[in-house]
């Protein structure tokens, strides 16, 4: 179904409140392609086709394998809509947080094999206070505790899926 008026479904208002002017808010407002103050399904569709940076955001978040897979990008955007079924600013922030989580995973995975070893985790936590705080590893053996929490399948390494799952369930940011 095309993006004609009959197929357009509103998915959330563009709020122009206290965080107006922030780079993230501006990026979200850029989705309002037709300027009507509502981020519609058609607005999202058009923006996904036009915006290489947004496509790369989805790839960086580990949610999209190729930036040119627009059908998958639309599905992903639908998955992060809020409980009311709308695509609001909080939904957009979820995409950004996933990106931040993915970047953190890649920073910890020094050898780039897609898995975090106990040594890699220990090195990052011992060198980076922000990571200690973010992963709740504030004791001398904090990395050990974190590793046990994240290694969900017990294979002595942490995959991206395990890492993302724990961060999402636990609410660590």
C-alpha positions, 0 to 999 in steps of 0.5 A: 500500500502506498503513502496516499492519504488513505494509507497514512496512519498517524504514529505520534505527535512531534512534541516541541517542548522543553528539549526543543533544540537538542540534536536528538530532538531535531533529528526526531523532528526531521521525521515530520517530512510534510511539516504537519507536526505528526510523525506518520507512517508515510513520514517515517517511510520517506525519511528512511529512504532519504536519510542515510544517517538514520539507516546507519543508526539502525545498522550501528544499533545492531538492528539492521544488517544493511542500510539499504534494507528499507523494509526491515528498517520500517519493521524495526521502527514499528517494533520500537513504537510505544504501548499506544502504538505511536512513534514518539520521541521516547521511542526514538530515544530507544533507538539511540540507546540501542546504538549507545549499547552497541558502541559500548559492546564494540569498545569492550570487544577489543579483538572484534570477534563479536564476543566479550571475554572475561579479560576484555570486560575486566580491562574495560571496567578497570580503565573506565569509571563510566563503564563501571557505573553504567554496568554496576561494577563498583566493587573490586570484583565488579567485573566478575559479578557483571560477567556472571550477570551477562553470560546468560548461557554460561559459555564463558563469553558474552555475545551481543544478544546477551549484552543487549538482553541484560541491558534491556531487562535490567534497565542499565543505560 
